[in-house]
Amino acid sequence: MDRASCTVAVDATGGDDHSPQSVVGAVRFALSLNPSLRLIVYGPPSFRDEVISAAARVPGGSTRKGALRLEFREAPESIPQDESPRAVLEGYPRAAMRLAIESVRAGEAQAVVSAGGTGPLVTLSRHILGTIGRLRPALAARMPSGPGRFALMLDLGANASCGAADLHDFARLGQAAARVALGIASPRVALLNVGTEQGKGNRLIHEARDLMRADAALSFQGYLEANRIFRGDADVIVTDGFTGNVALKAAEGVAGIFGAQGGIKRFFARLSRPEWLLPWQYNGSWLLGVRGVVVKSHGSAGVEALAVAMTEAARGAAGDLATAMERELA
């Protein structure tokens, strides 16, 4: 493997429609987007021939030393999205998700991508890779706030039920990731709320606000309303996993309406929608707080979006995101 290349392990069994054709399309697109990317694809035997043939149809399908940029490994089991944590840990020894995460622990891959269930992915990642200190891991994604500008929002679904201390953990994780991954020296941290007045919000929000305000290491800015998520008012937006996931999917739904118009309306809808707001460009959430680069792709992601998640994983691995964050948080 070339020194500059990065290997990403892919769970090809997750998602709503990850047929061999969609996986092949995403693999080809990802390899084309990133010439230094190498993939290890875990999936059922029926995927083998179509996935392997994808590398041959990509310009530069081999590294400079002649090694193939794609390897397929059989993983006949798939973990149901709603499987219990205990069943996930005790069963499915040949599941693609488990084997892909184990390849990161073994050093064969530097990152893993899965569109499988969030619960199983978080459970296995914490168990196999371990966590940074006692911080509670959270899913974070880049939220566009203008052409070439981003904010990190977390949690987006890893933790449906949170306490104030968890939200404080998310703020620390988000600040570290914004420094390491976005290059922001002093990230502005805000807490998502139903209003900006100090009295707004429930008890959880008030307790989390007090913890963040008392933390001198955080550049805490106060509350942020959902209508300001894409305005660049904060660099790190903190919320619980339930609220964050709802907000994210609502935003994606509104953006999707522009592409669902017909006839002349479709033309004008595309004119009125900034290209930097296209949701598929930002698919892939980092699971911050684990000792490894883990990226969760949307289950409904199409070919292009799944490929973007693979390149996002490679980007995190290239910057050694997990190790850099651990140093930042030490």
Secondary structure, 3 states (H helix, E strand, C coil): CCCCCEEEEEECCCCCCCCHHHHHHHHHHHHHHCCCEEEEEEECHHHHHHHHHHHHCCCCCECCCCCECEEEEECCECCCCCCCHHHHHHCCCCEHHHHHHHHHHCCCCCEEEECCCHHHHHHHHHHHHCECCCCCCEEEEEEECCCCCEEEEECCCCCCCCCHHHHHHHHHHHHHHHHHHCCCCCCEEEEECCCCCCCCCCHHHHHHHHHHHHCCCCEEEEEECHHHCCCCCCCEEECCHHHHHHHHHHHHHHHHHHHCCCHHHHHHHHHHCCHHHCHHHHCCEEEECECCEEEECCCCCCHHHHHHHHHHHHHHHHCCHHHHHHHHHC
